[in-house]
Amino acid sequence: MNNGILFLETTNYYLRTLSVEDVDGNYQRWLNDQEVVEHNSHGRFPQTPETLRSYVTSSSLTTNQLILAVIDKENGLHIGNISLQQINWVDRNAEIAFLLGEKEFWGKGVMFEAGQKLIAHAFQSLNLHRIHCGTSSENKGMQQLAIKLGMTQEGVRKEAIFNNGKYIDILEFGLINKN
């Protein structure tokens, strides 16, 4: 495993700190690939190495987000990112976000495995009480992932995003730590 520091480990993947060196890999390509970013806001403006380096550097300087690179153990490839964002230490909640950039890993349960590990870390180590995410009503894969991770749909933000020439609802999902 190269670049970054191993942080968490699942059966098939390493979750490590995102590093500036990742910008020179596939990361920038994913954020400029309209198929990869079809259901999120990343594809609205081109991503440059400079903006990504700034993002990676600034993200490592805060405790309000935890961004991890997902590394395939078999080949050491950085295949995506998983993160806790907008961590609210007073209300003890955070948003979980996923980016699986390497298309050959789509549909193989990568983010379910990584998501289970990160949610366990959020509840057991960070003492968070609630994890949430929002996704486009058109993003069926993310909706299925949220449900598989134990989240329930909590609401709908009507016509909250503009994508492909139309306004689309955002479905909100959440998970409460019952322990």
Buried (B, 14 or more C-beta within 10 A) or exposed (E): BEBBEEBBBBEBBBBBBBBBBBBEBBBBEBBBBEEBBBBBEBBEEEBEEEBBBEBBEEBBEEEEBBBBBBBBEEEEBBBBBBBBBEBEEEEBBBBBBBBBBBEEBBEEEBBBBBBBBBBEBBBEEBEBBBBBBBBBBBBEBBBEBBEEBBBEEEEEEEEBBEBEEEEBBBBBBBBBBEE
